Amino acid sequence: MARELDLTFSLADYDRTRPILTGEVKAEGVNFQFRPAVPGEACLVPVYEQFDIAEMSLSWYAMARLRGEPVIALPIFPMRMFIQPYIFCAASAKIRTPDELRGKKVGMDQYRLTVGLWARGILQEFYGVRPGEMSWVASEPEGAGFEPPPDVRIAVGEKNVESLLLDGALDALIAPNVPPSFQNGDPRIRRLFSDCRAEVVTYFRKTNIFPVTHTVVMREALAAEHPWLAASLVNAFEAAETACRKAYAYPKRLALPTAVLVVEEEEAAFGKEPFRQGLTAQNCLVLEKFIQYAHEQGYISRRPKPAEIFAAVGN
């Protein structure tokens, strides 16, 4: 590498990516020109057409890749989230268990979002509720070239889906973020799972899956021209995660009253490296489950192996 590559990079600010954004951690051979990601951008616009490297919705990427668009993902997963805390119900709805979502109206900002893919896959696999057994309402049209399966009905609401839930027009809501109404203690909204933490821990112990929702992508030509680049970026994200975890080793600096207990409980439940990068056996397990759900729900026409849709990490 004679000189560093100057590359634009759209990346959100998380504690695990901040060492890269601040320059504390650098990718060998690369000078990043950062464009801080706007909230939701990774899911709502074709970032792979706008930046050299970008954080992107995993479901949108999978659709684009299998359509033959010139984009390739790196085995980097900046956003992972357990889905159970993001399923909400109207307080008035007679829904106490997940199977009671059958026949109900469920809202999402957009049906195709990756959080919805995971939620529907989990609801079908573990609770027997198929996507076609619910009526869906979205805040906006789908976009991203997504076409819902024939048995799925999606209406676009006159108001955003959070408002529709609070008004009693929806029974449930799958949200990419905790709705402001819930954060503010509005009595009209509650979580589907009354003991959500226990539900998450049980799910992880049963499956060993920590769902991935975002990946990092680049133009396919850039990856082909610089085959060392994927490894450089994976190494940088691994180093950033290590720096992040070191901060947790002194939990008194964290703005949580019982931070020392929280960190211990999280590590006991989910391990010390939940955000590990690369196509490890553990990450392939997660990705294979994602691919299964994406195929079952009509996002993609076949089930590729993870190695087929992620760049090889060579030197």
N, C-alpha and C positions, 0 to 999 in steps of 0.2 A: 504494500500500500504506500504509494509515493506521497500522497497527501490525504488529508481528511476529506471525506465527502460532506458537502453542505446539503442537508436534507431537511425539508419541512416535516414537522411531526405534530399531529393533533392528538393530545393526550390529556385525560382528566387528572385532576389533582386529588390523589388519595394518599394516605400515609405511606403506603407501600410503593407509590410512584414518585413521591415528592423528592427523594434523593436524586432522581434523574432530572426532574424539572429544575431543581436548584443548582445542578452541576456538581453536587457532592459525589455522584456516581456518573461516570462517563462511559459511553460505548466506544470501544477501540476502533479507531479509523473513521469516526463520524463526528461531525459538528452539527448538532441539532439546532434548527430554527423553530422554536416551539410556538405553536398556536394553541393556547389553552382551550380545551374543548368546552363548548357551550353545553349546559345540561340538556341531555336528550339528543344531542347532535349525532352521536354514534349510532343511534337507532333510526334517525329520521331523514338523513341526507346521505347521498353516495360519497362518503368521505374519501374513498379510494380513487375518485376522479379529481379530488381537490388538493390532496397532499401526497408527498412521497411515501410517508408512513402515517398510519392513523389507527387509533382505537376504533373498533367497529362492533356493532351487534353481531353476535355469532350466527343467529338465524338468517339475517340478511346476507352475511357473507356466504353461508352455505348455499343459499339460493343463487347468488351471483356466480359463485365458482362452478356450480353444476350447470349453469346456463352457458358456460364457456367464456365468461367475461375475464379480461386479462388481469386478474387480481389473485394474490396468493396470501394466505395467512401464515404468520409465524406461530410456533407453539408457545405463545405468551398469552396469559389470561389475566388481564388487569382487573376484571370484574367477575366475581363469583358471589352467589347469594343463595341462601336457602329460601325457598319459595313460600313456605308455610306462613311466615309472618306477614306476607303481602296479599293474603286472601281475606277479604272483609265481607261482612254481611250487614244488611239493615237490621237495626236492633229489633224492629218489629217483625222481621221475617221468621217464620217457623222453621229455622234451619239450625240444628244442633250438632249434626254429624255430616261429614262430607257427602255421603250418599244421598242426603236430602237436597242436594243441589240439582238433582235430576228433575227436569221440567221447569226449572227456575230461569229468570232473566238475569244474566250476568254481564256486567259492563267491563270494558277495557278501553284505554286510550286508543289503541289499535289492536285488533285481534292477533295480528302476526308477531307482536313483540316477543322477544325470547322468553321473558318472564311468563308469558301466557303459554308458550309451547311447553315449558317445564311443568307449569301448574296443571295443564290439561293432561300431560303424560302421566303425572303422579296421580291425579284424580282417577284416571282410567285404570292404571296398573294396580293401584293399591286400594281403591274404593269402588271400582266397578262402574264409574260414571263416564260415559263416552261424550266427547265434545258435541256430537249431534243430538244428545239428549237434553241440552240446554239451549236456550235462546240467547243470542249474543247481541249486545249493543255497543257500538264504538263511538268515541268522541269525534273521530276523523276517518275519512276513507283510508283504505289500507296502504296503497302505494307499494314501492319496492318490487313490483311485478308479481306480488302474491295473489293467488287465486284460491279462495277457500274451497274445501271439498264439497261435493254436491249436497251432502246431508247437513251442512252447517249453514245456519241462517244468521246473517249479520246485518243489523239495521244501524244507520247512523243517527244518533240522538240529536234532538234540537238543542240540548245543553250538554256540558261535559258530564261524564259519567259519575263523577263524585256528587255533583248537584242532583243528578237523577236519583242516585241512591238515597240521599238525604231527603228528597221529596217523596220517597216511597215508590218511585217508578221502577226501581231495580231491586232485586233481592240480594245480589252479591256483587262484589267488585274485586278484580285482580289488578293490582296497581304496581307500577315499577318503583314507586316510592311510597312511603307512609303518607296517606292523605292528610292535608292540613287539618281537616275537621277532626280526625282521630287524634292528632297531636294536641289539639286544643281541647280535647275531652268532650266533644259533642256527643250527647247521649244517643243520637240516632244511628251511630255506627259502632260496630264491634268487630273483633277478629273472629274468623270462623272457628279457629282452634282456641278453646278457652285456656288450655295450658300449652301455649305455643312452643315454649322452650323444650318441654318434655317431648312434644311431637317431633321437633327438629332432631333432637338427640336420638330418639328411637329410629327415625328415618335413616340417619347416618350410620347407626350401628347395624341396621339391617342391610343397607346398600353399599356403604363406604363411598357414597357419592356426595360431593360438594359441588352443586351445579355451576357450570361456567355459563356466563351470559355475554361477555365481551371477549374479543380477541384483538390482535394487532395485525394489520394488513399492509401490504405494499404492492406497488405495480409489479406484475410478473416479470417484465423486462428488466426492472431494477434488480430483482433477486437473481435473475439469470446472469446479468452482467457482473454482479459482485457476489459470488457464492459464499464468501466468508461473512457476509453481512448478517445473515440469520443468526449465526452463532454469536456474533458480537452483541446483538441485541438481546438474545436470550441470557447471555452472561451478565449484561448490564441490569436486566430486570431481576435476576437472581441476586446480584449484589445489592440492589435497592431493597429487596425483601429482607436480606440479612441485616442491613442497616436499620430497617424498620423494626425488626424483631429485637435488636439490641436496645432500642428505646424502651421496649416493654420490659426489659430486664431490670429496670429501675422504675417500677410502676407508680411510685409516689409522684412522678412528674405528670402523670395522666390526670385529666380533669374528671375523674370518677371517684366518689367517696370511698368505695371499696375496690379500687383498681387492682390491688394485690390479689384479692380473691377472684375477681373477674378473670384476670389473666390465667390464674391457676386452673379455674374451672374450664376455660376455653381450651387450654392445652390438653387437659385431661380428656375432654370430650372429642376434640378434633385434631389433636396432634400439634407438633411444634412448627410444622411447615405447611399450613393449609393452602398457601398460595404458590406452591412449587410450580416452576415452569417446565417446559419441555414435554416430549411425548413419553413420559414415564408410564409404567404399567398402570399406576393409579389414575393418571390423567387420561390414558386411553380408555379405561373403564368408564369414566365420566363421558368422554366424547362419543364412545360407542352407544351409550344410552341416549345422548342427545340426538345422534344420527338416527337411531331407531324411532324416537318420537317425531323427529322432523319428517321422516318418511311416512310414518303412520298418519300424520296430520296434513300431508299434501304439500309440504314445503319443497321437497326434493323427490325426484322420480326413482331414485335407487339409493342403496346404502353403501357408500364408499368406506373404505378403511380410513382411519384418521391420517395415516401416512400419505394417503392420496390427496388430501386437501390441505396439508400443512407443509411448509417448506422444509427441506432437509437441513439439519443443523450440521454443516460440515465446516471444515477449516479452509 
